[in-house]
Amino acid sequence: MITTFQALVLTAYGQPTVTHLNAGQSGALSSDNIPVDVLYSSINYKDALAVTGQGKIIQGDYPFVPGIDLVGRVRRNTSSYAEGDLVVLTGGGQGERYWGAFAQQQAVPDTYLLKLPDGISPFWSMVVGTAGLTAMLSIMALEVHGVTPDRGRVVVTGASGGVGSFAVALLSALGYIVTAASGKRYRWTHLRTLGASETVDRLQPGRPLEHARYVGAVDAAGGASLAAVLATLARHGSVAASGNAAGATLHTTVYPFILRGVNLLGIDSNTSSRRRRRLAWDRLAELLTASMVQAIHTRTVALGEIPEVCADMVAGKTFGRHVVDPHA
């Protein structure tokens, strides 16, 4: 039996260190939580803010283990799971309210935990993680509001990031004509390999209403990018918004809403229901190919490399998806 395990621990605000913890030690909310041997995790923008201390993400007490995504094996039989079951958890308070995934072991609530869908490997699931799930939920929201491939072009902002990359690939796989907007011009060729038919620089706001160029949008950037998207949506178009890397403040007017009837759809994968998560994971398994996932995977890192990646992510120097192997 393993008596100690490694974890990336925040000893104070923005002060990470890799250390050993005792078996059974966790920030679990309840003794009923599911004990999991963590196989992989991943690094999201929210994790980067938590690890660097650039954002007030942590709501628990220090010391604290961050990390909002994990895939692993259940360590013992419970009322819902058998020992050895593969399970996946993205968000749901993990790495924010209670100890998270940057560890070799963890105990997590069952509220948002899912058995890993058939046909999805543990590694594959963490390349996807919160980013891919958010992209899929965004597209599902657009579909509900009538954004279909036959209506016209869609745009993805922050396209070189995790959510953006998956949105480009998924929308293309569904038959949409996709414009990928990214300030990282060196990634434009890569975005075309993911399925973008057009690549453009970061969208910048101009007039309150611009020429209607897009019927829908997945906005993974926020700030000025989201303001620009709203002004360029066609009548009754919709934008699914989930990011704030370009800023948390939105400067816009009411004109897109009252003159064109556009819809601003907020996407919160963190607290999405288990039913919606299952639907999204099933569609991800159906739409994504191994080559797509491989193209979006940037790098696999050890626990000790997480702070460097997080610093680069906050500085806007990363792209794609970084997987964490806590046993490396």
C-alpha angles and dihedrals in degrees: 000000000000108000098182135028137186126253140167103245128191103218090185139349107318095350111119127181135167111238143154121262129193119258109268093022111129144129090252118158095217141014086238091070119120115256111225136185101220114228099176142351133183139221119247130180089255089055090050091054091049097047096044094041090235092126136035095245102133113085097172132075126277135286089058137168112221129201126110101203132060143158121192151132123279108246100210141009116280134174090269105029140041123226108273097026113145110234135180130204128183121181118322091139095308110142090012112055097012135023114294147213106284091100140080091242134025142166114222137182118257094228097100100010116124135188108249107261118247114266094030117105121214092247092047090052093057095047082058099037121131091336096058093039091052091049091051093047088050092054091046089054091050090051091053088055094052102262103146133163093254093059097069146266125346128201132215118202123202083026097166093059127084099270092039095049092051092045091054092049095044096045090049091049088053092054101258122144101238132203111196114207116199136146089213099089092179087069096053095094090050091051089054090054087055090057108273112145091196135024124201137173123263110304113247126198119248127152120012088252123025131183107301103251105154135047092198144004143198106212113197095162111055123191117064092356092060091046090052092049093052091055093051101047119115122238111300091003121148138216123202107210125197110143143074104183089117092047142302096238119089118204109188143122134245092247098094088053102043101032101037101020094230121173126228107203119193115214118204109174089171094078100021111141122260089246092056091044092053091049091049094048091048091053092046089054089050099046107034121081127203090251092054092050091046091050092053095045107095106176144337115229140186124240092263092056095055097089092055093049091047092052091051091047093054088048090054094246099122134079137186121006134323117204121204121219104194091192097055 
